[in-house]
Amino acid sequence: MSVPTLFLIAGEPSGDALGARLMASAKRLTGGRVRFQGIGGEKMIAEGLESLFPMGELTLFGIFELLPHLPNLIRRIDQTVAAVLRDRPDAVIGIDSPGFTVRVAKKLRATAPELPLIHYVAPTVWAWKPKRAAKYAAIYDHLLAILPFEPPYFEREGLACTFVGHSVVEGGAGKGDAARFRREHGLTPADRLVTMLPGSRKGEVSRLLPDFRATLERLLPAHPGLVAVVPTVATVRDRVAAAVADWPLRVILVEGDSVKYDAFAASEAALAASGTVALELALARLPTVIAYRLNPVTVALYRRLIRVKYVNLVNLMLDRMLVPELLQQDCRPDRLAEELGRLLDDPLARQSQIDGVAEVARWLGQGDTPPSERAARVILDIAAHHHPNPETGEARP
């Protein structure tokens, strides 16, 4: 019995987490009889991946933010395609990060059409650029969707699509230990914790941390017991540590999911960049304010394409503004302090958010079978039915 080889490509921390869970599930399902190649971060490396190059090179966002890195991005695309063509894995799985993974897949479809190409995390065609559904159908053999309403958008274009659920429900976001966090960090009953999440990309951190600091400065006079907890990831750890070193209150910098979830449990509220972490905060039942700002020209271009009212998936699924979103010109310290202060001071505002996200877990696919296991089963089945002949490159039944 041959051992399947899976080539995984992740380009940012959220994809790294998805990839790591997928790898762990694939190992469980095969009794460890599976090989991994590709590109990933520290979590995928911990599961046994030897990354082709540092994933941090791909953690880019925004048109103007990307331009200075374009030559290196093109070089890495070519390097990735060459590695796949050399090693001929049983399946190639792009994990989100479409700016990189789709470009790799297009080249592979043109040069090695027999290779199974799978994309994990459907593009949000229901939000913007609906024509991407047909584009993906022309490139990929299978799509793994994380939201239950997504498959029809792609199936009508002829692309097989399986709803597997959102991997965020596997992370333990709602199982943090508040007492442990307070004990390990010497916190007293008078300390009031606020979790500050400035994002995982360098541009996000640079844009948002100054406003986050100014927000806390506005809140401190009326909330003297505030302590800021700032979870971070390896790709921006040093940048974040330098930025918070002179904040005018105690700052606890943490790294790793377990301690992050303990911080969620110990906190009264959170201020977070828009992204997957907003779903983790919802699962943790931590009242949150969402903040985000991009290059104004980038936003002007995107606004012509976006078809939804909200950026936070919790608000999108509920079709109402449950979690405050302060974006672009509204993402400023006075407004952030106003909304965050309301969550700290108004028990009804806090409880409204906590009650409102009660159905989010069901929407995201929480159940008996973990989403990563559902995804791994689909991928392993595709790989099992397609073993390229190493001499001819043709598919075997």
C-alpha positions in Angstrom: 0.0 0.0 0.0 1.5 3.3 -1.1 1.9 6.2 1.3 0.1 9.4 0.0 2.1 12.6 -0.3 0.3 15.8 0.2 1.7 19.2 -0.8 0.2 21.9 1.4 0.6 25.6 0.9 -0.3 28.1 3.6 0.6 31.8 3.5 -0.5 33.3 6.8 -1.0 32.3 10.5 -4.7 31.4 10.1 -3.8 29.1 7.2 -0.9 27.7 9.2 -3.4 26.7 12.0 -5.8 25.2 9.4 -2.9 23.3 7.8 -1.6 22.0 11.2 -5.0 20.6 12.2 -5.4 19.1 8.7 -2.0 17.4 9.0 -2.8 16.1 12.5 -6.1 14.6 11.3 -4.5 13.0 8.2 -2.0 11.4 10.5 -4.7 10.0 12.8 -6.8 8.7 9.9 -3.8 6.9 8.2 -2.0 5.8 11.3 0.9 8.1 10.4 1.2 6.7 6.9 1.2 10.0 5.1 3.9 12.4 3.9 3.8 16.2 3.8 5.6 18.7 1.7 5.0 22.4 1.0 5.0 25.8 2.7 3.8 26.5 6.2 4.5 28.2 9.5 5.5 27.1 13.0 2.3 25.1 13.6 2.6 23.1 10.4 6.4 22.6 11.0 5.6 21.3 14.4 3.4 18.6 12.7 6.3 17.5 10.5 6.4 19.9 7.5 9.7 21.0 6.3 8.7 24.4 4.7 10.1 25.1 1.3 10.8 28.7 2.5 9.6 30.9 5.4 5.9 31.4 5.3 6.4 34.9 6.6 7.4 36.0 3.1 3.8 35.5 2.0 2.0 37.3 4.9 1.0 40.3 2.8 -2.2 42.2 2.3 -3.5 45.1 0.3 -2.5 46.2 -3.2 0.0 48.9 -2.3 1.4 46.9 0.6 2.1 44.0 -1.8 3.9 46.0 -4.6 7.4 46.2 -3.1 7.4 42.5 -2.5 6.2 41.5 -6.0 9.5 40.3 -7.5 10.1 38.0 -4.5 6.5 36.7 -4.7 6.9 35.8 -8.3 10.2 34.0 -7.6 8.5 32.0 -4.8 5.6 31.1 -7.0 8.0 29.7 -9.6 10.0 27.9 -6.9 6.9 26.3 -5.5 5.7 25.1 -8.9 9.1 23.6 -9.7 9.0 21.7 -6.4 5.6 20.2 -7.1 6.6 19.2 -10.6 9.8 17.6 -9.3 8.2 15.6 -6.5 4.8 14.8 -8.0 2.7 14.6 -4.8 -0.7 12.8 -4.8 -2.6 16.1 -4.2 -1.8 19.8 -3.9 -3.8 21.7 -1.3 -3.8 25.5 -1.2 -5.0 26.8 2.1 -6.6 30.2 1.7 -4.0 33.0 0.8 -5.4 33.2 -2.8 -2.9 35.8 -3.9 -0.2 33.1 -3.8 -2.0 29.7 -3.9 -4.3 30.5 -6.9 -1.3 31.7 -8.9 0.6 28.5 -8.1 -2.5 26.4 -9.0 -3.0 28.1 -12.3 0.6 27.3 -13.4 0.2 23.7 -12.2 -3.1 23.3 -14.1 -1.4 24.4 -17.2 1.8 22.4 -16.8 0.6 19.3 -15.0 -3.2 18.9 -15.5 -3.2 15.4 -14.1 -2.3 16.6 -10.6 -5.3 16.9 -8.2 -5.7 20.5 -7.1 -7.7 21.3 -4.0 -8.4 24.6 -2.3 -9.2 24.8 1.4 -11.4 27.8 2.4 -13.8 29.0 -0.4 -13.3 32.5 -1.6 -16.1 34.8 -0.3 -17.9 35.1 -3.6 -21.1 35.9 -1.7 -19.4 39.0 -0.4 -17.5 40.3 -3.4 -16.2 39.3 -6.9 -18.8 36.6 -7.6 -17.0 35.7 -10.8 -14.3 34.1 -8.8 -16.6 31.0 -8.6 -16.1 30.3 -12.3 -12.4 31.2 -12.0 -11.9 28.6 -9.3 -13.9 26.0 -11.2 -11.5 26.4 -14.2 -8.5 25.7 -11.9 -9.4 23.3 -9.1 -10.7 19.8 -8.8 -12.3 20.2 -5.4 -13.1 23.0 -2.9 -13.4 22.7 0.8 -15.9 25.3 2.2 -16.0 26.4 5.9 -19.5 27.9 5.8 -22.6 25.9 5.1 -24.1 28.2 2.5 -21.1 28.3 0.3 -21.2 25.1 -1.8 -24.0 26.1 -4.2 -22.1 29.1 -5.4 -19.4 26.8 -6.8 -21.4 23.7 -7.7 -23.5 25.7 -10.2 -20.1 26.4 -11.9 -19.3 22.7 -12.0 -16.7 22.7 -9.2 -17.1 19.9 -6.6 -17.4 21.6 -3.2 -17.7 20.0 0.3 -18.8 21.9 3.4 -16.4 20.7 6.2 -17.0 23.3 8.9 -14.9 26.1 10.3 -11.7 24.8 12.0 -11.9 27.6 14.6 -14.3 25.4 16.6 -11.4 23.0 17.2 -9.1 25.5 18.8 -10.5 25.5 22.3 -11.3 29.2 22.2 -14.2 28.7 24.6 -12.3 26.5 27.0 -9.8 29.0 28.5 -8.9 29.0 32.2 -9.3 32.4 33.7 -8.1 31.4 37.2 -4.9 29.9 35.8 -4.1 33.0 33.8 -4.7 35.4 36.7 -2.6 33.1 39.0 0.3 32.7 36.6 0.6 36.5 36.0 0.1 37.6 39.6 -3.1 39.5 38.9 -5.3 40.8 41.7 -9.1 41.1 41.9 -8.7 44.8 41.2 -7.0 44.2 37.8 -9.4 44.5 34.9 -8.1 42.8 31.8 -8.7 43.9 28.2 -7.4 41.7 25.4 -5.8 43.7 22.5 -5.4 41.9 19.2 -3.7 44.1 16.5 -3.5 41.4 13.9 -0.9 39.0 12.5 0.4 41.0 9.6 3.2 43.6 9.9 1.0 46.3 8.2 -1.9 45.6 10.5 0.3 45.9 13.6 1.9 49.1 12.4 -1.4 50.8 11.6 -3.4 49.6 14.6 -1.1 49.5 17.6 -0.7 53.3 17.9 -4.5 53.7 18.0 -4.9 50.9 20.5 -2.4 52.6 22.8 -4.3 55.9 22.5 -7.6 54.1 23.2 -6.2 52.8 26.4 -4.9 56.2 27.4 -8.4 57.6 27.1 -9.9 54.8 29.2 -7.3 54.8 32.0 -8.6 57.8 34.0 -11.9 56.2 34.5 -10.6 52.6 34.6 -7.3 52.7 36.7 -7.1 49.0 37.1 -6.8 48.2 33.4 -4.2 45.6 32.3 -3.7 45.0 28.6 -3.1 41.5 27.4 -1.6 41.4 23.9 -1.5 38.0 22.1 0.9 37.8 19.2 2.5 35.4 16.8 6.1 34.7 15.8 5.9 36.7 12.5 5.3 40.0 14.3 6.4 39.2 17.9 9.4 41.5 18.0 7.5 44.4 16.3 4.6 44.1 18.8 6.9 43.8 21.8 8.8 47.0 20.8 5.6 48.9 20.3 4.0 48.0 23.6 7.1 48.4 25.7 6.3 52.0 26.8 2.5 51.8 27.1 1.2 53.6 30.1 -0.2 50.6 31.9 0.8 47.0 32.6 1.0 44.9 29.4 1.1 41.1 29.3 2.5 39.9 26.0 1.5 36.3 25.3 2.2 33.8 22.5 0.5 30.5 21.8 -3.2 29.4 21.6 -3.6 28.0 25.0 -2.4 31.1 26.9 -4.4 33.3 24.5 -7.6 31.4 25.3 -6.8 31.7 29.0 -6.5 35.4 28.5 -9.9 35.5 26.7 -11.5 33.8 29.7 -9.8 36.2 32.1 -10.7 39.4 30.2 -13.7 41.6 30.3 -13.6 42.8 26.7 -11.4 42.8 23.6 -10.3 45.2 20.9 -9.4 43.2 17.8 -8.4 43.6 14.2 -10.9 42.1 11.8 -10.1 38.5 11.0 -10.4 34.9 12.1 -9.7 35.9 15.7 -13.2 37.6 15.8 -14.7 34.1 15.5 -12.5 32.8 18.4 -13.6 35.7 20.5 -17.2 34.9 19.7 -16.7 31.3 20.7 -15.0 32.5 23.9 -18.1 34.7 24.6 -15.8 37.7 25.1 -17.5 41.0 24.2 -15.5 42.7 21.4 -15.0 45.8 19.4 -13.7 45.2 15.8 -11.2 47.7 14.4 -9.5 47.9 11.0 -7.9 50.3 8.6 -6.2 49.9 5.3 -4.4 52.1 2.8 -7.2 54.5 1.6 -6.6 53.8 -2.1 -6.8 50.1 -1.5 -10.1 50.6 0.4 -11.5 52.8 -2.4 -10.9 50.0 -4.9 -12.3 47.3 -2.7 -15.5 49.3 -1.9 -16.5 49.1 -5.5 -16.5 45.3 -5.3 -17.8 44.5 -1.8 -21.4 43.3 -1.6 -21.9 42.8 2.1 -22.8 45.2 5.0 -20.3 43.9 7.6 -16.7 42.7 7.8 -17.1 40.6 10.9 -18.4 37.1 10.1 -20.5 37.0 13.3 -22.4 40.1 12.1 -22.7 38.7 8.6 -24.2 35.4 9.8 -26.6 37.2 12.2 -27.3 39.9 9.6 -27.1 42.6 12.2 -24.4 44.8 13.9 -24.0 42.8 17.1 -20.3 43.4 17.4 -19.3 47.0 16.9 -17.2 47.5 13.7 -15.0 50.7 13.6 -13.4 50.8 10.1 -11.2 53.3 8.3 -12.2 56.8 9.3 -14.1 55.4 12.3 -11.1 53.5 13.5 -9.7 56.3 15.8 -9.0 56.4 19.5 -12.1 58.4 20.6 -14.5 56.1 18.9 -12.7 52.9 19.9 -12.6 54.1 23.6 -16.3 55.0 23.4 -17.3 51.5 22.3 -14.7 49.6 24.4 -15.7 51.7 27.5 -19.3 50.7 26.9 -18.5 47.1 27.1 -16.4 47.6 30.3 -19.1 49.7 32.0 -22.5 48.5 30.7 -23.5 44.9 31.8 -26.4 45.0 29.4 -24.2 45.8 26.4 -21.8 42.9 27.5 -24.7 40.4 27.9 -26.2 41.4 24.6 -23.1 40.3 22.8 -22.7 37.1 24.8 -26.3 36.1 24.1 -26.1 37.1 20.4 -23.2 34.8 19.5 -24.9 31.7 21.1 -25.7 30.3 17.6 -22.4 31.0 16.0 -20.9 27.6 17.0 -23.7 25.8 15.2 -23.2 27.9 12.1 -19.5 27.2 12.1 -20.0 23.4 12.1 -19.5 22.5 15.7 -20.4 18.8 16.1 -19.1 15.3 16.7 -16.7 15.3 13.7 -14.0 18.0 13.8 -13.9 20.1 10.6 -10.2 19.2 10.0 -11.1 15.5 10.0 -13.8 16.1 7.5 -11.4 18.0 5.3 -8.7 15.3 5.7 -11.1 12.5 4.7 -12.0 14.4 1.4 -8.3 15.1 0.6 -7.1 11.5 1.4 -9.9 10.1 -0.7 -8.9 12.2 -3.7 -5.3 11.3 -3.2 -6.1 7.6 -3.0 -7.8 7.7 -6.3 -5.0 9.5 -8.1 -1.4 8.2 -7.8 0.7 9.8 -10.6 3.1 7.5 -12.3 6.6 8.8 -11.5 7.9 7.8 -14.9 5.2 9.1 -17.2 3.4 11.6 -14.9 0.1 10.1 -16.0 -2.6 9.4 -13.4 -3.2 5.9 -12.2 -6.7 4.7 -11.3 
